Amino acid sequence: MQIATIETTSLNLDAVTASTGVSPIYVDLGAANTSVSSRLELSVRPSTVNEARKTRATLNVPYATVDATGVTRKSANILFSLDVVFPDIVPAAARNSAIALFQEVLTNAQVTSTMLTGYAPN
């Protein structure tokens, strides 16, 4: 059994209209074979309780192998999930700064290593 090579594409949401309701947007990424393509789910939900907007992003990345007969099969899924809550009172400039900080933290070598190994850095 070998690991399947999965074709990936860059993320382009230009053609997708942002949702303001509870219905999620699904974007298939990667190979044309849907059994092994990655799927991004985006949803936006307004909150009347704390006057905020909650955005949820879930990225499902399949792990595929090629069996002895040459058939690519999905063996498992790697799941990334993110919930972001912005109170309505926070201005756009502060939201942009918070997103930039989160992006920097997520690409930090220690954070990436922790995700890859499952162990916190010493």
N, C-alpha and C positions, 0 to 999 in steps of 0.2 A: 504494500500500500504506500502511496506517495501523497504528498500534500499537493492539492490542486492550485494552479496559478489562477487567481481571480483578477480579471481585468477591472481596473478602477477608472473612474472619471472624476473630474473636478466638480465640486458642488456649485451649482448655478441655480439660484432660486428666483432669477429675474422674471421667469415666465409664470411663477406661482403668485397668486394674489394672497396677501396676508389675511388670515382668518381672525375674526374678533369674537367668535363664538366658541362653543365647546367641540365642534367638529374638527378633528385633526386633519392636517395636510400630510399626505404620504408622498415621498420622493424616493424612487428606486435609483440606486447608484450602482454602477459597475456592470457586470456581465449581463447579457441579454437573458441568460438562463435564470429565471426568477427563483429557482430553488437555491441558488448560491449567490444571488446579488444582495448587496447591502441595502437596508431600507432606513430612511430617516423619517421620523414622525414628529411633526411640529403642531402644537396646539396652544392657543391663547385663551385664557379664561378670565374675565373680569370678576373681581370679588367685591360684593357689596358690603361685606362684613367689616373689612379693614381698609376699604377704599384703595385697592391696589389691583394690579394686573399680574397674573401668574402665567408665565410662559414655560411650557414643558417641551424638552427636546429629548428624543430617544433614538439612538442609533443602534441598529441591530446588524452586526457584522458576522456572517456565517463563517465557520471553519469547515472547509471542505477537503476531502481526500479523494484520490482516484483509486478505485478497487482493482483487483487483478484482471478484471475484464475490460478495464479502461473507462469505466463509467464514473463520472464525478458525482459524489454524494455528499450532502451536508451532514457533518458529523456532530457539530455543536454550534452554539451561538455565543458571540462575545457581545455583551450588552453594555452600552454607555447610556446613562440617564442623567438628565440635568433639569432641575427646577429652579426658575428664577422668579423672584417676586419683587416688583418695583412698586413701592407706595406711590400713589398718584401725586403726592406732594413733592416728590423728588424731581428736580428739573432735568432736562435732557442732557445738559453738560455733565452733571453729576452721574447720570446713568452711563454716559460714554466713558467716564473715568473709571467707574466700577467695572465695566466690561473689559476695559484695557488691563486693569489690575488682575482680573480673573484669568484672562488669556495669558498674562505673564506668569502667574502662579501655575497654571496648568502645563505650560511648556518648560517649567523649571526641571532641571535634571534630577533632583532628589524626588520630586513628585512623580515624574515619569518612571524612575527606578522603583519606587514604591508600588506603582500600579503594575509594573512588569513582574516584580518578584513576589509581591504580596507581603513584603517585610518593610517596616518603617526604617528610615535611615538611622544610623547610630550617631 
